[in-house]
């Protein structure tokens, strides 16, 4: 499977060609994020990490903001070539030292 690019992800958002996993929807709601927040974060985001060897298929972590709030979105691609939002969350301690830097081991 091809690596995901930020450009491809942003085009899927602009076209509305993406799926939200049940897990992503639950996490989004738990953090008080709207679909508009998720889309805004992806459209102004930057790729933080790539996971080409993930057992579920190539995926990546995108960091963006919405209304000044940092948001992380893990995106993948399904067999039908649709983008899938695997999870979405607000980065915080203890995993994240800052929105773009993981806390060390």
C-alpha positions in Angstrom: 0.0 0.0 0.0 1.3 3.5 -0.9 2.4 5.9 1.8 -0.1 8.6 2.6 0.7 12.2 1.7 -0.7 15.3 3.4 -1.8 16.5 0.0 -3.9 13.3 -0.6 -5.4 13.6 2.9 -6.3 17.2 2.4 -7.9 16.5 -1.0 -10.0 13.7 0.6 -11.2 16.2 3.2 -12.1 18.8 0.6 -14.0 16.2 -1.4 -15.7 14.7 1.6 -14.2 11.3 0.7 -13.3 9.9 4.1 -14.7 7.6 6.7 -14.7 8.1 10.4 -14.1 4.9 12.4 -16.3 4.2 15.4 -13.3 4.6 17.7 -12.4 8.0 16.1 -16.0 9.2 16.5 -16.1 8.2 20.2 -12.7 9.9 20.9 -13.8 13.0 19.0 -17.0 13.3 21.1 -15.1 12.6 24.3 -12.7 15.5 23.6 -15.6 17.8 22.6 -14.5 18.1 19.0 -16.9 18.6 16.1 -16.4 17.2 12.6 -15.6 20.8 11.5 -12.7 20.8 14.0 -11.4 17.5 12.7 -11.5 18.8 9.1 -9.9 22.1 9.9 -7.1 20.4 11.7 -6.4 18.2 8.7 -6.6 21.1 6.2 -4.1 23.2 8.1 -2.1 20.3 9.5 1.4 18.9 9.2 2.4 15.3 9.1 4.1 14.4 12.4 4.7 10.6 12.1 4.3 7.9 9.5 3.5 4.3 10.2 4.2 2.5 6.9 4.4 -0.9 8.6 1.3 -0.8 10.7 -0.4 -4.2 10.7 -3.7 -2.6 9.6 -2.0 -0.8 6.7 -0.1 2.3 6.2 -1.2 5.2 8.3 0.1 8.5 9.6 -0.3 11.1 12.4 -1.3 14.6 11.4 -1.1 17.6 13.8 -3.3 20.6 13.2 -5.4 23.1 15.1 -9.0 24.3 15.2 -10.0 27.3 17.1 -6.5 27.5 18.6 -6.8 23.9 20.0 -4.1 21.4 19.0 -5.6 18.2 17.5 -4.0 14.9 16.4 -5.6 12.8 13.7 -4.4 9.3 12.7 -5.4 8.6 9.1 -5.2 5.5 7.0 -6.5 4.1 3.7 -8.9 1.2 3.3 -9.0 -1.3 0.5 -11.4 0.9 -1.5 -8.8 3.7 -1.4 -10.9 5.8 0.9 -9.2 7.7 3.7 -10.2 6.5 7.1 -9.8 8.5 10.3 -8.6 5.9 12.7 -8.6 8.2 15.8 -8.7 11.8 16.7 -7.7 13.4 20.0 -6.3 16.4 21.8 -2.6 15.7 22.6 -1.8 15.9 26.3 0.3 14.7 29.1 1.6 12.1 29.9 2.1 10.9 26.3 2.8 14.4 24.8 5.3 16.9 26.1 3.9 19.4 23.6 1.5 19.1 20.7 4.4 18.1 18.4 6.8 16.3 20.8 6.3 12.9 22.4 7.4 12.5 26.0 10.5 10.3 26.2 10.5 6.7 27.7 
